[in-house]
């Protein structure tokens, strides 16, 4: 989910998203992928939070999730690696 939050942020769509919007965004843009479960999104975001990648804004209803510095760095690394593998293909 870190990369999805990164992409929507960098494309000016949103800096933070509730779980339902993360789910609908993923399903809209990755129809060929196996559907993901809302419970798994919550689990993965909590794990990413513990790893210092994302944070949750509980002042909003529903709460929203957003990248913090560690998540941005990780996502940027994924982009660099992805571009590198495309360049060699």
C-alpha positions as CSV (number, residue, x, y, z in Angstrom):
1,X,0.0,0.0,0.0
2,X,3.0,2.3,0.5
3,X,3.6,2.5,-3.3
4,X,-0.1,3.3,-3.9
5,X,-0.1,6.1,-1.4
6,X,3.1,7.4,-3.0
7,X,1.7,7.3,-6.5
8,X,-1.5,9.1,-5.7
9,X,0.4,11.7,-3.7
10,X,2.9,12.4,-6.5
11,X,0.1,12.6,-9.1
12,X,-1.6,15.3,-7.0
13,X,-4.6,13.1,-6.3
14,X,-4.5,13.0,-2.5
15,X,-1.9,13.1,0.3
16,X,-4.1,10.8,2.5
17,X,-6.7,8.2,1.9
18,X,-9.2,6.1,4.0
19,X,-9.0,2.4,3.6
20,X,-12.1,2.2,1.4
21,X,-10.6,4.6,-1.1
22,X,-7.3,2.7,-1.1
23,X,-9.3,-0.4,-2.0
24,X,-11.4,1.2,-4.7
25,X,-8.4,2.9,-6.2
26,X,-6.5,-0.4,-6.4
27,X,-9.5,-2.2,-7.8
28,X,-10.0,0.5,-10.5
29,X,-6.4,0.6,-11.7
30,X,-5.4,-3.0,-11.3
31,X,-8.5,-5.0,-12.5
32,X,-6.3,-7.9,-13.7
33,X,-4.8,-8.3,-10.2
34,X,-6.3,-10.6,-7.6
35,X,-8.9,-8.7,-5.5
36,X,-7.6,-7.5,-2.1
37,X,-9.4,-7.7,1.2
38,X,-10.1,-4.6,3.3
39,X,-9.0,-6.4,6.4
40,X,-5.6,-7.2,4.7
41,X,-5.2,-3.5,3.8
42,X,-5.8,-2.6,7.4
43,X,-3.3,-5.3,8.6
44,X,-0.7,-4.2,6.1
45,X,-1.1,-0.5,6.9
46,X,-0.7,-1.2,10.6
47,X,2.5,-3.2,9.9
48,X,3.8,-0.3,7.7
49,X,3.0,2.1,10.6
50,X,5.0,0.0,13.0
51,X,7.9,0.1,10.5
52,X,7.8,3.9,10.3
53,X,6.4,4.1,6.7
54,X,2.9,5.5,7.2
55,X,0.8,7.2,9.7
56,X,-2.9,7.4,10.5
57,X,-4.9,10.5,10.9
58,X,-7.6,9.5,13.4
59,X,-9.0,13.0,13.7
60,X,-10.8,12.3,10.4
61,X,-13.8,10.1,10.0
62,X,-13.1,7.6,8.6
63,X,-9.4,7.8,9.5
64,X,-7.0,8.3,6.7
65,X,-3.5,7.0,6.0
66,X,-0.6,8.9,4.6
67,X,3.1,8.4,4.0
68,X,5.7,9.7,6.3
69,X,9.4,10.2,5.4
70,X,10.4,6.5,5.7
71,X,7.5,5.5,3.4
72,X,8.4,8.1,0.8
73,X,12.1,7.0,0.8
74,X,11.0,3.3,0.5
75,X,8.6,4.1,-2.4
76,X,11.2,6.2,-4.2
77,X,13.6,3.3,-4.0
78,X,11.0,1.0,-5.5
79,X,10.6,3.5,-8.4
80,X,14.3,3.6,-9.0
81,X,14.6,-0.2,-9.0
82,X,11.6,-0.5,-11.3
83,X,13.0,2.0,-13.8
84,X,16.3,0.2,-13.7
85,X,14.8,-3.1,-14.6
86,X,12.8,-1.5,-17.4
87,X,16.0,0.1,-18.8
88,X,17.7,-3.3,-19.0
89,X,14.7,-5.1,-20.6
